[in-house]
Amino acid sequence: MSWVTNRVEEEREARAAMPAPRQPYTPPPPAWLPVWEGINAATQAAIREFNQAQGLEQFRVSAWPTKSVHMEVVSLPAAHRVATLVLQVTNEHSGELGLVCPPEGEGINRHGNFRMRDGKIEALPNFVGTPQPPTAPMTAAEFVRFILEPLLFRNRR
């Protein structure tokens, strides 16, 4: 064996004797994350279904990757209206959501805060606009209907 082979073998043995590197601490995902993912999936599905039923793309959902805490639903030129819905997590520790949805032709925004807890979404006080949120906690599907129905079907009150 040459000195090169000996040195390579020494290095290999030294690496084998070293303890494995520590894995960095990764905090567990927040308890509300599955609820957010449900809201995201239900919103995507509802907008896709609405666009297909209309025969053209009128709304688009912009939501960042799964761990994102921000989503926008915007109307496209084909819809011939200006309507935007913004939903975002405003407090990552408590799972609070903020909703802003300016309905067309009205002087005030539809906005309020919600909390994701125990697999449901509950309305916090002082919601502005109509319809008012239900007092009982909502599933992700019920919540998505609550936030999207006035945006998609503006003539239904």
VEXPA-158584 format. One record per residue: residue number from 1; residue in one letter; x, y, z of N, C-alpha, C, O, CB in turn. Coordinates in Angstrom, 1 decimal. Glycine has a CB too. Layout:
<pts>
(NUM; "A"; (X; Y; Z); (X; Y; Z); (X; Y; Z); (X; Y; Z); (X; Y; Z))
...
</pts>
This chain:
<pts>
(1; "M"; (0.8; -1.2; 0.0); (0.0; 0.0; 0.0); (0.9; 1.2; 0.0); (1.9; 1.3; 0.6); (-1.0; 0.0; 1.2))
(2; "S"; (0.4; 2.2; -0.7); (1.2; 3.5; -0.8); (0.7; 4.4; 0.3); (-0.3; 4.1; 1.0); (1.0; 4.1; -2.2))
(3; "W"; (1.3; 5.5; 0.5); (0.9; 6.4; 1.5); (-0.4; 7.0; 1.2); (-1.2; 7.4; 2.2); (2.0; 7.6; 1.6))
(4; "V"; (-0.8; 7.1; -0.1); (-2.1; 7.7; -0.4); (-3.2; 6.7; 0.1); (-4.2; 7.2; 0.7); (-2.2; 7.9; -1.9))
(5; "T"; (-3.1; 5.4; -0.2); (-4.1; 4.5; 0.2); (-4.2; 4.4; 1.7); (-5.3; 4.4; 2.3); (-3.7; 3.1; -0.3))
(6; "N"; (-3.0; 4.5; 2.4); (-3.0; 4.5; 3.9); (-3.8; 5.7; 4.4); (-4.5; 5.6; 5.3); (-1.6; 4.5; 4.4))
(7; "R"; (-3.5; 6.9; 3.8); (-4.1; 8.1; 4.3); (-5.7; 8.1; 4.0); (-6.4; 8.5; 4.9); (-3.5; 9.3; 3.5))
(8; "V"; (-6.1; 7.6; 2.9); (-7.5; 7.4; 2.6); (-8.2; 6.5; 3.6); (-9.2; 6.8; 4.1); (-7.7; 6.9; 1.2))
(9; "E"; (-7.5; 5.4; 3.9); (-8.1; 4.5; 4.9); (-8.2; 5.1; 6.3); (-9.1; 4.9; 7.0); (-7.2; 3.2; 5.0))
(10; "E"; (-7.1; 5.9; 6.7); (-7.2; 6.6; 8.0); (-8.3; 7.6; 8.0); (-9.0; 7.7; 9.0); (-5.8; 7.4; 8.2))
(11; "E"; (-8.6; 8.3; 6.9); (-9.7; 9.3; 6.9); (-11.0; 8.6; 7.0); (-11.9; 9.0; 7.7); (-9.6; 10.1; 5.6))
(12; "R"; (-11.2; 7.5; 6.3); (-12.4; 6.7; 6.4); (-12.7; 6.2; 7.8); (-13.8; 6.3; 8.3); (-12.3; 5.4; 5.4))
(13; "E"; (-11.6; 5.7; 8.5); (-11.8; 5.2; 9.9); (-12.1; 6.4; 10.8); (-12.9; 6.2; 11.7); (-10.5; 4.5; 10.3))
(14; "A"; (-11.5; 7.5; 10.6); (-11.8; 8.7; 11.4); (-13.2; 9.2; 11.3); (-13.9; 9.5; 12.2); (-10.8; 9.9; 11.1))
(15; "R"; (-13.7; 9.2; 10.0); (-15.1; 9.5; 9.8); (-16.1; 8.5; 10.4); (-17.1; 8.9; 11.0); (-15.4; 9.6; 8.3))
(16; "A"; (-15.8; 7.2; 10.4); (-16.6; 6.2; 10.9); (-16.7; 6.3; 12.4); (-17.7; 6.0; 13.1); (-16.1; 4.8; 10.5))
(17; "A"; (-15.6; 6.8; 13.1); (-15.6; 6.9; 14.5); (-16.3; 8.2; 15.0); (-16.6; 8.3; 16.2); (-14.1; 6.9; 15.0))
(18; "M"; (-16.5; 9.2; 14.1); (-17.2; 10.4; 14.6); (-18.7; 10.2; 14.8); (-19.3; 9.4; 14.1); (-17.0; 11.5; 13.5))
(19; "P"; (-19.2; 10.8; 15.8); (-20.7; 10.7; 16.1); (-21.5; 11.3; 14.9); (-21.0; 12.3; 14.3); (-21.1; 11.4; 17.4))
(20; "A"; (-22.6; 10.8; 14.7); (-23.5; 11.4; 13.6); (-23.8; 12.8; 13.9); (-24.0; 13.2; 15.1); (-24.8; 10.5; 13.4))
(21; "P"; (-23.9; 13.7; 12.9); (-24.3; 15.1; 13.2); (-25.7; 15.2; 13.7); (-26.6; 14.4; 13.4); (-24.1; 15.9; 11.9))
(22; "R"; (-25.9; 16.1; 14.6); (-27.3; 16.3; 15.2); (-28.2; 16.8; 14.1); (-27.9; 17.7; 13.3); (-27.2; 17.3; 16.4))
(23; "Q"; (-29.4; 16.3; 14.1); (-30.4; 16.8; 13.2); (-30.9; 18.2; 13.8); (-31.2; 18.3; 15.0); (-31.6; 15.8; 13.1))
(24; "P"; (-31.1; 19.2; 12.9); (-31.6; 20.5; 13.4); (-33.0; 20.3; 13.9); (-33.8; 19.5; 13.4); (-31.5; 21.5; 12.3))
(25; "Y"; (-33.4; 21.1; 14.9); (-34.7; 21.0; 15.5); (-35.7; 21.6; 14.5); (-35.5; 22.7; 14.0); (-34.8; 21.8; 16.8))
(26; "T"; (-36.7; 20.8; 14.2); (-37.8; 21.3; 13.4); (-39.0; 21.3; 14.2); (-39.5; 20.3; 14.7); (-38.0; 20.3; 12.1))
(27; "P"; (-39.6; 22.5; 14.5); (-40.8; 22.5; 15.3); (-41.9; 21.8; 14.6); (-42.0; 21.8; 13.4); (-41.2; 24.0; 15.6))
(28; "P"; (-42.8; 21.3; 15.4); (-44.0; 20.6; 14.8); (-44.9; 21.7; 14.1); (-44.9; 22.8; 14.5); (-44.8; 19.9; 15.9))
(29; "P"; (-45.6; 21.2; 13.1); (-46.5; 22.2; 12.4); (-47.6; 22.7; 13.4); (-47.9; 21.9; 14.3); (-47.1; 21.6; 11.1))
(30; "P"; (-48.1; 23.9; 13.2); (-49.2; 24.4; 14.1); (-50.4; 23.5; 13.9); (-50.7; 22.9; 12.9); (-49.5; 25.8; 13.7))
(31; "A"; (-51.2; 23.4; 15.0); (-52.4; 22.6; 15.1); (-53.4; 23.0; 14.0); (-54.2; 22.2; 13.6); (-53.0; 22.7; 16.5))
(32; "W"; (-53.4; 24.3; 13.6); (-54.4; 24.8; 12.7); (-54.0; 24.5; 11.2); (-54.8; 24.7; 10.3); (-54.5; 26.3; 12.8))
(33; "L"; (-52.8; 24.0; 10.9); (-52.4; 23.8; 9.5); (-53.3; 22.9; 8.7); (-53.6; 23.2; 7.6); (-51.0; 23.3; 9.5))
(34; "P"; (-53.8; 21.8; 9.3); (-54.7; 20.9; 8.5); (-56.0; 21.7; 8.1); (-56.6; 21.5; 7.0); (-55.1; 19.7; 9.2))
(35; "V"; (-56.4; 22.6; 9.0); (-57.6; 23.4; 8.7); (-57.3; 24.3; 7.5); (-58.1; 24.5; 6.6); (-58.1; 24.2; 9.9))
(36; "W"; (-56.2; 25.0; 7.6); (-55.8; 25.9; 6.5); (-55.7; 25.1; 5.2); (-56.1; 25.6; 4.1); (-54.4; 26.6; 6.8))
(37; "E"; (-55.1; 24.0; 5.2); (-54.9; 23.1; 4.0); (-56.3; 22.8; 3.4); (-56.5; 22.7; 2.2); (-54.1; 21.9; 4.2))
(38; "G"; (-57.3; 22.5; 4.3); (-58.6; 22.2; 3.9); (-59.3; 23.4; 3.3); (-60.0; 23.3; 2.3); (-59.5; 21.7; 5.1))
(39; "I"; (-59.1; 24.6; 3.8); (-59.6; 25.8; 3.3); (-59.0; 26.0; 1.9); (-59.8; 26.4; 0.9); (-59.4; 27.0; 4.2))
(40; "N"; (-57.7; 25.9; 1.8); (-57.1; 26.0; 0.5); (-57.6; 25.1; -0.6); (-57.9; 25.5; -1.7); (-55.5; 25.8; 0.7))
(41; "A"; (-57.7; 23.8; -0.2); (-58.2; 22.8; -1.2); (-59.6; 23.1; -1.6); (-60.0; 23.0; -2.7); (-58.0; 21.4; -0.6))
(42; "A"; (-60.5; 23.4; -0.6); (-61.9; 23.6; -0.9); (-62.1; 24.9; -1.8); (-62.9; 24.9; -2.6); (-62.7; 23.8; 0.4))
(43; "T"; (-61.2; 25.9; -1.5); (-61.3; 27.1; -2.3); (-60.9; 26.9; -3.8); (-61.6; 27.3; -4.7); (-60.4; 28.3; -1.7))
(44; "Q"; (-59.8; 26.2; -3.9); (-59.3; 25.8; -5.3); (-60.4; 25.0; -6.0); (-60.7; 25.3; -7.2); (-58.0; 25.0; -5.2))
(45; "A"; (-61.0; 24.0; -5.3); (-62.0; 23.2; -6.0); (-63.3; 24.0; -6.3); (-63.8; 23.9; -7.4); (-62.4; 22.0; -5.0))
(46; "A"; (-63.7; 24.9; -5.4); (-64.9; 25.7; -5.7); (-64.7; 26.7; -6.9); (-65.6; 26.8; -7.7); (-65.3; 26.5; -4.5))
(47; "I"; (-63.5; 27.3; -6.9); (-63.3; 28.2; -8.0); (-63.1; 27.5; -9.4); (-63.6; 27.9; -10.4); (-62.0; 29.0; -7.8))
(48; "R"; (-62.5; 26.3; -9.3); (-62.4; 25.5; -10.5); (-63.7; 25.1; -11.0); (-64.0; 25.1; -12.2); (-61.5; 24.2; -10.3))
(49; "E"; (-64.6; 24.6; -10.1); (-66.0; 24.2; -10.5); (-66.8; 25.4; -11.0); (-67.5; 25.2; -12.0); (-66.7; 23.6; -9.2))
(50; "F"; (-66.7; 26.5; -10.4); (-67.4; 27.7; -10.9); (-66.9; 28.1; -12.3); (-67.8; 28.3; -13.2); (-67.1; 28.9; -9.9))
(51; "N"; (-65.6; 28.1; -12.5); (-65.1; 28.5; -13.8); (-65.6; 27.5; -14.9); (-65.9; 27.9; -16.0); (-63.6; 28.5; -13.8))
(52; "Q"; (-65.5; 26.2; -14.6); (-66.0; 25.2; -15.5); (-67.5; 25.3; -15.8); (-67.9; 25.2; -17.0); (-65.7; 23.8; -15.0))
(53; "A"; (-68.3; 25.6; -14.8); (-69.7; 25.7; -15.0); (-70.0; 27.0; -15.9); (-71.0; 27.0; -16.6); (-70.4; 25.8; -13.7))
(54; "Q"; (-69.2; 28.0; -15.7); (-69.4; 29.2; -16.5); (-68.9; 29.1; -17.9); (-69.3; 29.9; -18.8); (-68.7; 30.4; -15.8))
(55; "G"; (-68.0; 28.1; -18.2); (-67.5; 27.9; -19.5); (-66.3; 28.7; -19.8); (-65.7; 28.6; -20.9); (-68.5; 28.2; -20.5))
(56; "L"; (-65.8; 29.6; -18.9); (-64.6; 30.3; -19.0); (-64.0; 30.7; -17.7); (-64.7; 30.7; -16.7); (-64.8; 31.6; -19.9))
(57; "E"; (-62.7; 30.9; -17.7); (-62.1; 31.3; -16.4); (-62.4; 32.7; -16.0); (-62.0; 33.7; -16.7); (-60.6; 31.1; -16.5))
(58; "Q"; (-63.2; 32.9; -14.9); (-63.6; 34.2; -14.4); (-62.8; 34.6; -13.1); (-62.7; 35.8; -12.9); (-65.1; 34.2; -14.2))
(59; "F"; (-62.4; 33.6; -12.4); (-61.7; 33.8; -11.1); (-60.4; 32.9; -11.1); (-60.4; 31.8; -11.7); (-62.6; 33.6; -9.9))
(60; "R"; (-59.4; 33.4; -10.4); (-58.2; 32.6; -10.2); (-57.8; 32.7; -8.7); (-57.9; 33.8; -8.1); (-57.1; 33.2; -11.1))
(61; "V"; (-57.4; 31.6; -8.2); (-56.9; 31.5; -6.8); (-55.4; 31.6; -6.9); (-54.7; 30.8; -7.6); (-57.4; 30.3; -6.1))
(62; "S"; (-54.8; 32.4; -6.1); (-53.4; 32.5; -5.9); (-53.1; 32.1; -4.4); (-53.4; 32.9; -3.5); (-52.7; 33.9; -6.2))
(63; "A"; (-52.6; 30.9; -4.3); (-52.2; 30.5; -2.9); (-50.8; 29.9; -3.0); (-50.5; 29.1; -3.9); (-53.2; 29.4; -2.3))
(64; "W"; (-50.0; 30.3; -2.1); (-48.6; 29.8; -2.2); (-48.5; 28.4; -1.7); (-49.5; 27.8; -1.3); (-47.7; 30.7; -1.3))
(65; "P"; (-47.4; 27.8; -1.7); (-47.3; 26.3; -1.3); (-48.0; 26.0; 0.0); (-48.4; 26.9; 0.7); (-45.8; 25.9; -1.2))
(66; "T"; (-48.1; 24.8; 0.2); (-49.0; 24.2; 1.3); (-48.8; 25.0; 2.6); (-49.8; 25.3; 3.3); (-48.7; 22.8; 1.6))
(67; "K"; (-47.6; 25.4; 3.0); (-47.4; 26.0; 4.3); (-47.6; 27.5; 4.2); (-47.4; 28.2; 5.2); (-46.0; 25.7; 4.8))
(68; "S"; (-48.1; 28.0; 3.1); (-48.3; 29.4; 3.0); (-49.5; 29.8; 3.9); (-50.4; 28.9; 4.2); (-48.6; 29.8; 1.6))
(69; "V"; (-49.6; 31.0; 4.3); (-50.7; 31.4; 5.1); (-51.4; 32.7; 4.4); (-51.8; 33.6; 5.1); (-50.2; 31.8; 6.5))
(70; "H"; (-51.4; 32.7; 3.1); (-52.0; 33.8; 2.4); (-52.7; 33.3; 1.1); (-52.1; 32.5; 0.4); (-50.9; 34.9; 2.1))
(71; "M"; (-53.8; 33.7; 0.8); (-54.5; 33.3; -0.4); (-55.3; 34.5; -1.0); (-55.9; 35.3; -0.2); (-55.5; 32.1; -0.1))
(72; "E"; (-55.4; 34.6; -2.3); (-56.2; 35.6; -2.9); (-57.0; 35.0; -4.0); (-56.6; 34.1; -4.7); (-55.2; 36.7; -3.6))
(73; "V"; (-58.2; 35.4; -4.1); (-59.1; 35.0; -5.2); (-59.4; 36.3; -6.0); (-59.9; 37.3; -5.4); (-60.5; 34.4; -4.7))
(74; "V"; (-59.0; 36.4; -7.3); (-59.2; 37.6; -8.0); (-60.0; 37.3; -9.3); (-60.0; 36.2; -9.8); (-57.8; 38.2; -8.5))
(75; "S"; (-60.8; 38.3; -9.7); (-61.6; 38.2; -10.9); (-60.7; 38.6; -12.1); (-59.8; 39.4; -12.0); (-62.9; 39.1; -10.9))
(76; "L"; (-60.9; 37.9; -13.2); (-60.2; 38.2; -14.4); (-61.0; 39.0; -15.3); (-62.2; 39.2; -15.1); (-59.8; 36.8; -15.1))
(77; "P"; (-60.4; 39.6; -16.3); (-61.1; 40.5; -17.3); (-62.4; 39.8; -17.8); (-63.3; 40.5; -18.1); (-60.2; 40.9; -18.4))
(78; "A"; (-62.4; 38.5; -18.0); (-63.5; 37.8; -18.5); (-64.8; 38.0; -17.6); (-65.9; 37.9; -18.1); (-63.3; 36.3; -18.7))
(79; "A"; (-64.6; 38.2; -16.4); (-65.7; 38.4; -15.4); (-66.4; 39.7; -15.6); (-67.5; 39.9; -15.1); (-65.2; 38.2; -14.0))
(80; "H"; (-65.7; 40.7; -16.2); (-66.2; 42.1; -16.3); (-66.7; 42.7; -15.0); (-67.7; 43.4; -14.9); (-67.4; 42.0; -17.3))
(81; "R"; (-65.9; 42.4; -14.0); (-66.1; 43.0; -12.7); (-64.8; 43.0; -11.9); (-63.9; 42.2; -12.2); (-67.2; 42.3; -11.9))
(82; "V"; (-64.8; 43.8; -10.9); (-63.6; 43.9; -10.1); (-64.0; 43.3; -8.7); (-64.8; 43.8; -8.0); (-63.0; 45.3; -9.9))
(83; "A"; (-63.4; 42.2; -8.4); (-63.7; 41.6; -7.1); (-62.4; 40.8; -6.7); (-61.8; 40.0; -7.4); (-64.9; 40.6; -7.2))
(84; "T"; (-62.1; 41.0; -5.4); (-60.9; 40.3; -4.9); (-61.2; 39.9; -3.5); (-61.9; 40.6; -2.7); (-59.7; 41.2; -4.9))
(85; "L"; (-60.8; 38.7; -3.1); (-60.9; 38.2; -1.8); (-59.5; 37.9; -1.3); (-58.7; 37.2; -2.0); (-61.8; 36.9; -1.7))
(86; "V"; (-59.1; 38.4; -0.1); (-57.8; 38.1; 0.5); (-58.1; 37.4; 1.8); (-58.8; 37.9; 2.7); (-57.0; 39.4; 0.6))
(87; "L"; (-57.5; 36.3; 2.0); (-57.6; 35.5; 3.3); (-56.2; 35.2; 3.7); (-55.4; 34.6; 2.9); (-58.5; 34.2; 3.1))
(88; "Q"; (-55.8; 35.6; 4.9); (-54.5; 35.3; 5.4); (-54.5; 35.0; 6.9); (-55.3; 35.5; 7.6); (-53.5; 36.4; 5.1))
(89; "V"; (-53.5; 34.2; 7.3); (-53.3; 34.0; 8.7); (-52.7; 35.2; 9.3); (-51.6; 35.6; 8.9); (-52.5; 32.7; 9.0))
(90; "T"; (-53.3; 35.8; 10.3); (-52.8; 37.1; 10.9); (-52.1; 36.8; 12.2); (-51.3; 37.6; 12.7); (-53.9; 38.0; 11.2))
(91; "N"; (-52.3; 35.6; 12.8); (-51.6; 35.2; 14.0); (-51.3; 33.7; 13.9); (-52.2; 32.9; 14.1); (-52.4; 35.6; 15.3))
(92; "E"; (-50.0; 33.4; 13.7); (-49.6; 32.0; 13.5); (-49.7; 31.2; 14.7); (-49.8; 30.0; 14.7); (-48.3; 32.0; 12.9))
(93; "H"; (-49.7; 31.9; 15.9); (-49.7; 31.1; 17.2); (-51.1; 30.7; 17.5); (-51.4; 29.5; 17.9); (-49.1; 32.0; 18.3))
(94; "S"; (-52.1; 31.6; 17.3); (-53.5; 31.3; 17.7); (-54.3; 30.8; 16.5); (-55.4; 30.3; 16.7); (-54.1; 32.5; 18.3))
(95; "G"; (-53.7; 30.9; 15.3); (-54.5; 30.4; 14.1); (-55.6; 31.4; 13.7); (-56.6; 31.0; 13.1); (-55.1; 29.1; 14.3))
(96; "E"; (-55.4; 32.7; 13.9); (-56.4; 33.7; 13.5); (-56.2; 34.0; 12.0); (-55.1; 34.1; 11.5); (-56.3; 34.9; 14.3))
(97; "L"; (-57.4; 34.2; 11.4); (-57.5; 34.5; 9.9); (-58.1; 35.9; 9.8); (-58.9; 36.3; 10.5); (-58.3; 33.5; 9.2))
(98; "G"; (-57.6; 36.6; 8.8); (-58.2; 37.9; 8.4); (-58.8; 37.7; 7.0); (-58.1; 37.2; 6.1); (-57.2; 39.0; 8.5))
(99; "L"; (-60.0; 38.2; 6.8); (-60.7; 38.1; 5.5); (-61.0; 39.6; 5.1); (-61.5; 40.4; 5.9); (-62.0; 37.3; 5.6))
(100; "V"; (-60.7; 39.9; 3.9); (-61.1; 41.2; 3.2); (-61.6; 40.8; 1.9); (-61.0; 40.2; 1.1); (-59.9; 42.2; 3.1))
(101; "C"; (-62.9; 41.2; 1.6); (-63.5; 40.9; 0.4); (-64.4; 42.1; 0.0); (-65.5; 42.3; 0.5); (-64.4; 39.6; 0.5))
(102; "P"; (-63.9; 43.0; -0.9); (-64.7; 44.1; -1.3); (-65.7; 43.7; -2.3); (-65.4; 43.4; -3.5); (-63.8; 45.2; -1.9))
(103; "P"; (-67.0; 43.7; -2.0); (-68.1; 43.4; -3.0); (-68.2; 44.5; -3.9); (-68.1; 45.7; -3.6); (-69.4; 43.1; -2.3))
(104; "E"; (-68.6; 44.2; -5.1); (-68.7; 45.2; -6.2); (-69.9; 46.1; -5.9); (-71.0; 45.7; -5.5); (-68.9; 44.5; -7.6))
(105; "G"; (-69.6; 47.4; -6.1); (-70.7; 48.4; -6.0); (-71.1; 48.8; -4.6); (-72.0; 49.5; -4.4); (-71.9; 47.8; -6.7))
(106; "E"; (-70.4; 48.3; -3.6); (-70.7; 48.7; -2.2); (-69.6; 49.5; -1.7); (-68.4; 49.3; -2.0); (-71.0; 47.4; -1.4))
(107; "G"; (-69.9; 50.4; -0.8); (-68.9; 51.3; -0.3); (-68.1; 50.8; 0.8); (-67.1; 51.4; 1.2); (-69.6; 52.6; 0.2))
(108; "I"; (-68.4; 49.6; 1.4); (-67.7; 49.1; 2.5); (-67.2; 47.7; 2.1); (-67.7; 47.0; 1.2); (-68.5; 49.0; 3.8))
(109; "N"; (-66.1; 47.3; 2.7); (-65.6; 46.0; 2.5); (-66.3; 45.0; 3.4); (-66.8; 45.4; 4.4); (-64.0; 45.9; 2.7))
(110; "R"; (-66.3; 43.8; 3.0); (-66.7; 42.7; 3.8); (-65.5; 42.2; 4.4); (-64.6; 41.6; 3.8); (-67.5; 41.5; 2.9))
(111; "H"; (-65.3; 42.4; 5.7); (-64.1; 41.9; 6.4); (-64.3; 41.5; 7.8); (-65.3; 42.0; 8.5); (-63.1; 43.1; 6.3))
(112; "G"; (-63.5; 40.7; 8.3); (-63.6; 40.2; 9.7); (-62.4; 39.2; 10.0); (-61.6; 38.9; 9.1); (-64.9; 39.6; 9.9))
(113; "N"; (-62.5; 38.8; 11.2); (-61.5; 37.8; 11.7); (-62.1; 36.5; 12.1); (-63.2; 36.5; 12.6); (-60.6; 38.5; 12.8))
(114; "F"; (-61.3; 35.5; 12.0); (-61.8; 34.1; 12.3); (-60.6; 33.4; 13.1); (-59.5; 33.9; 13.0); (-62.3; 33.3; 11.1))
(115; "R"; (-61.0; 32.3; 13.7); (-59.9; 31.5; 14.4); (-60.1; 30.1; 14.0); (-61.2; 29.6; 14.0); (-60.0; 31.7; 15.9))
(116; "M"; (-59.0; 29.5; 13.6); (-59.0; 28.0; 13.3); (-58.7; 27.3; 14.6); (-57.6; 27.5; 15.2); (-58.0; 27.6; 12.2))
(117; "R"; (-59.6; 26.5; 15.1); (-59.4; 25.8; 16.4); (-60.2; 24.5; 16.3); (-61.3; 24.4; 15.9); (-59.8; 26.7; 17.6))
(118; "D"; (-59.5; 23.4; 16.8); (-60.2; 22.1; 17.0); (-60.8; 21.6; 15.6); (-61.9; 21.0; 15.6); (-61.3; 22.2; 18.0))
(119; "G"; (-60.1; 21.9; 14.5); (-60.5; 21.4; 13.2); (-61.7; 22.2; 12.6); (-62.2; 21.8; 11.6); (-61.0; 20.0; 13.3))
(120; "K"; (-62.0; 23.3; 13.2); (-63.1; 24.2; 12.7); (-62.7; 25.6; 12.6); (-61.6; 26.0; 13.0); (-64.4; 24.1; 13.6))
(121; "I"; (-63.5; 26.5; 12.0); (-63.3; 27.9; 11.9); (-64.4; 28.6; 12.6); (-65.6; 28.4; 12.3); (-63.2; 28.4; 10.4))
(122; "E"; (-64.1; 29.5; 13.5); (-65.1; 30.2; 14.3); (-64.9; 31.7; 14.0); (-63.8; 32.2; 13.9); (-65.0; 29.9; 15.8))
(123; "A"; (-66.0; 32.4; 13.9); (-66.0; 33.8; 13.7); (-65.7; 34.5; 15.0); (-66.1; 34.2; 16.0); (-67.4; 34.3; 13.1))
(124; "L"; (-64.8; 35.6; 14.9); (-64.6; 36.5; 16.0); (-65.5; 37.7; 15.9); (-66.0; 37.9; 14.8); (-63.0; 36.9; 16.0))
(125; "P"; (-65.7; 38.4; 17.0); (-66.6; 39.5; 16.9); (-66.3; 40.6; 15.9); (-65.1; 40.7; 15.4); (-66.7; 40.1; 18.3))
(126; "N"; (-67.2; 41.4; 15.6); (-67.1; 42.7; 14.8); (-66.9; 42.4; 13.3); (-66.2; 43.2; 12.7); (-65.9; 43.5; 15.3))
(127; "F"; (-67.5; 41.4; 12.8); (-67.5; 41.2; 11.3); (-68.3; 42.3; 10.7); (-69.4; 42.7; 11.1); (-68.1; 39.8; 10.9))
(128; "V"; (-67.8; 42.9; 9.6); (-68.4; 43.9; 8.8); (-68.9; 43.4; 7.5); (-68.1; 42.8; 6.8); (-67.5; 45.2; 8.7))
(129; "G"; (-70.1; 43.7; 7.2); (-70.7; 43.3; 5.9); (-71.7; 42.2; 6.0); (-72.0; 41.6; 7.1); (-69.6; 42.8; 5.0))
(130; "T"; (-72.3; 41.8; 4.9); (-73.3; 40.8; 4.8); (-72.9; 39.7; 3.8); (-72.3; 40.1; 2.8); (-74.7; 41.4; 4.5))
(131; "P"; (-73.3; 38.5; 4.0); (-74.0; 38.0; 5.2); (-73.0; 37.9; 6.4); (-71.8; 37.9; 6.2); (-74.6; 36.7; 4.9))
(132; "Q"; (-73.6; 37.9; 7.5); (-72.9; 37.8; 8.8); (-72.5; 36.3; 8.9); (-73.2; 35.4; 8.5); (-73.7; 38.3; 10.0))
(133; "P"; (-71.3; 36.0; 9.5); (-70.9; 34.6; 9.7); (-71.8; 33.9; 10.7); (-72.4; 34.6; 11.6); (-69.5; 34.5; 10.2))
(134; "P"; (-72.0; 32.6; 10.6); (-72.8; 31.9; 11.6); (-72.1; 31.9; 12.9); (-70.9; 32.1; 13.0); (-73.0; 30.4; 11.1))
(135; "T"; (-72.9; 31.7; 14.0); (-72.3; 31.7; 15.3); (-71.7; 30.4; 15.7); (-70.8; 30.4; 16.5); (-73.4; 32.0; 16.3))
(136; "A"; (-72.1; 29.3; 15.0); (-71.5; 28.0; 15.3); (-70.2; 27.9; 14.4); (-70.1; 28.4; 13.3); (-72.5; 26.9; 14.9))
(137; "P"; (-69.2; 27.2; 15.0); (-68.0; 26.9; 14.2); (-68.3; 26.2; 12.9); (-69.2; 25.4; 12.8); (-67.0; 26.1; 15.0))
(138; "M"; (-67.5; 26.5; 11.9); (-67.7; 26.0; 10.5); (-66.6; 25.0; 10.1); (-65.5; 25.1; 10.6); (-67.8; 27.1; 9.5))
(139; "T"; (-67.0; 24.1; 9.3); (-66.0; 23.2; 8.7); (-65.3; 24.0; 7.6); (-65.7; 25.1; 7.3); (-66.6; 21.9; 8.1))
(140; "A"; (-64.2; 23.5; 7.0); (-63.5; 24.2; 6.0); (-64.4; 24.4; 4.8); (-64.5; 25.5; 4.2); (-62.2; 23.4; 5.5))
(141; "A"; (-65.2; 23.4; 4.4); (-66.2; 23.5; 3.3); (-67.2; 24.6; 3.6); (-67.6; 25.4; 2.7); (-66.8; 22.2; 3.0))
(142; "E"; (-67.8; 24.6; 4.8); (-68.8; 25.6; 5.1); (-68.2; 27.0; 5.1); (-68.8; 28.0; 4.6); (-69.4; 25.3; 6.5))
(143; "F"; (-67.0; 27.1; 5.6); (-66.3; 28.4; 5.6); (-66.1; 29.0; 4.2); (-66.3; 30.1; 3.9); (-65.0; 28.4; 6.4))
(144; "V"; (-65.6; 28.1; 3.3); (-65.3; 28.5; 1.9); (-66.6; 28.9; 1.3); (-66.6; 29.9; 0.5); (-64.7; 27.3; 1.1))
(145; "R"; (-67.7; 28.2; 1.5); (-69.0; 28.7; 0.9); (-69.3; 30.0; 1.5); (-69.8; 30.9; 0.7); (-70.1; 27.7; 1.3))
(146; "F"; (-69.1; 30.3; 2.8); (-69.5; 31.5; 3.4); (-68.7; 32.7; 2.8); (-69.2; 33.7; 2.5); (-69.2; 31.5; 4.9))
(147; "I"; (-67.4; 32.5; 2.5); (-66.6; 33.6; 2.0); (-66.7; 33.7; 0.5); (-66.6; 34.9; 0.0); (-65.1; 33.3; 2.3))
(148; "L"; (-67.0; 32.6; -0.2); (-67.0; 32.7; -1.7); (-68.4; 33.1; -2.3); (-68.5; 33.7; -3.3); (-66.6; 31.5; -2.3))
(149; "E"; (-69.5; 32.6; -1.6); (-70.8; 32.8; -2.2); (-71.2; 34.2; -2.6); (-71.6; 34.5; -3.7); (-71.8; 32.2; -1.3))
(150; "P"; (-70.9; 35.2; -1.7); (-71.2; 36.6; -2.1); (-70.3; 37.1; -3.2); (-70.7; 38.0; -3.9); (-71.1; 37.5; -0.8))
(151; "L"; (-69.1; 36.6; -3.3); (-68.2; 37.0; -4.3); (-68.6; 36.4; -5.7); (-68.6; 37.2; -6.7); (-66.8; 36.6; -4.0))
(152; "L"; (-68.9; 35.2; -5.7); (-69.3; 34.5; -7.0); (-70.7; 34.8; -7.5); (-70.9; 34.9; -8.7); (-69.0; 33.0; -6.8))
(153; "F"; (-71.6; 34.9; -6.5); (-73.0; 35.1; -6.8); (-73.5; 36.4; -6.2); (-74.2; 36.4; -5.2); (-73.9; 33.9; -6.3))
(154; "R"; (-73.1; 37.5; -6.8); (-73.3; 38.8; -6.2); (-74.7; 39.2; -6.2); (-75.1; 40.1; -5.4); (-72.5; 39.8; -7.0))
(155; "N"; (-75.6; 38.6; -7.0); (-77.0; 39.0; -7.0); (-77.8; 38.3; -6.0); (-79.0; 38.7; -5.7); (-77.6; 38.8; -8.4))
(156; "R"; (-77.2; 37.3; -5.3); (-77.9; 36.6; -4.3); (-77.6; 37.2; -2.9); (-76.4; 37.3; -2.6); (-77.6; 35.0; -4.3))
(157; "R"; (-78.6; 37.6; -2.2); (-78.3; 38.2; -0.9); (-79.2; 37.5; 0.1); (-79.1; 37.9; 1.3); (-78.7; 39.7; -0.9))
</pts>
